[in-house]
Amino acid sequence: MININNLNKEFESRVRLGIMSVLMVNDWVDFTEMKNLLEVTDGNLASHSTALEKSKYIEVKKEFVGKKPKTSYRVTQNGRKAFAEHLAGLEKLLGN
């Protein structure tokens, strides 16, 4: 029997999966770097990062560097735990 109940719906999007994957191995990643790594549009990254922020899986920091706005992301402890559980669920699914 295949159990898909261990998978987290918040990570079903390929963009959200990419954001979490990048943040699991990096501390803070800024908007431009994330956008380039994932090859997504500004709007796509903004909407998916907002969804992950609302779920409290990532933290968003907005600041000015000189006169330019800068947005950066990092994974929260809650997000790290949820994503690790999601990956474990995927591994179990693939192992069946």
C-alpha positions in Angstrom: 0.0 0.0 0.0 1.3 3.5 -0.9 0.9 6.1 1.8 0.9 9.7 0.5 -0.4 11.1 3.8 3.2 11.8 5.0 3.7 14.3 2.1 3.3 18.0 2.9 1.0 19.9 0.4 3.0 23.1 1.0 5.9 21.6 -0.8 4.1 20.2 -3.8 5.0 23.0 -6.1 8.4 22.7 -7.9 9.2 26.3 -7.0 8.5 25.7 -3.3 10.5 22.5 -3.4 13.4 24.5 -5.0 13.2 27.3 -2.5 13.3 24.9 0.4 16.1 22.8 -1.1 18.2 25.9 -1.6 17.5 27.2 2.0 18.3 23.8 3.6 21.9 24.1 2.6 22.4 27.9 2.8 21.8 30.4 5.6 20.4 33.6 4.0 19.8 33.7 0.3 18.8 37.0 -1.4 15.9 37.4 -3.9 18.1 37.8 -7.0 20.3 34.8 -6.2 17.3 32.6 -5.5 15.6 33.8 -8.7 18.7 33.0 -10.7 19.2 29.6 -9.0 15.6 28.5 -9.7 15.2 30.3 -13.0 11.8 31.7 -12.1 10.1 35.0 -12.6 10.0 37.7 -9.9 6.2 37.2 -9.5 6.6 33.4 -9.3 9.3 33.6 -6.6 7.4 36.3 -4.6 4.1 34.4 -4.5 5.7 31.0 -3.5 8.0 32.6 -0.9 5.0 34.4 0.6 3.1 31.1 0.8 6.0 29.5 2.6 6.4 32.5 4.9 2.7 32.3 5.8 3.2 28.7 6.7 6.1 29.8 8.9 8.5 27.6 6.9 10.8 30.5 5.9 11.7 33.8 7.3 11.8 36.9 5.0 14.1 39.9 5.8 13.6 43.1 3.9 16.2 45.8 4.3 17.9 48.6 2.4 21.5 48.2 1.3 22.5 51.8 0.4 19.5 53.0 -1.4 18.4 49.7 -2.9 15.9 47.4 -1.3 17.1 43.8 -0.6 14.9 40.8 0.3 16.5 37.7 1.8 15.2 34.3 2.9 16.2 31.6 5.3 14.5 28.5 6.5 13.0 28.4 10.0 13.4 25.5 12.4 9.7 24.6 11.8 10.4 24.7 8.0 13.5 22.6 8.4 11.6 19.9 10.4 8.6 19.9 8.0 10.8 19.7 4.9 12.9 16.8 6.4 9.7 15.0 7.1 8.4 15.6 3.6 11.6 14.2 2.1 11.4 11.2 4.4 7.8 10.7 3.1 9.0 10.9 -0.5 11.8 8.4 0.2 9.3 6.0 1.8 7.0 6.4 -1.2 9.8 5.7 -3.6 11.0 2.7 -1.6 7.6 1.0 -2.0 
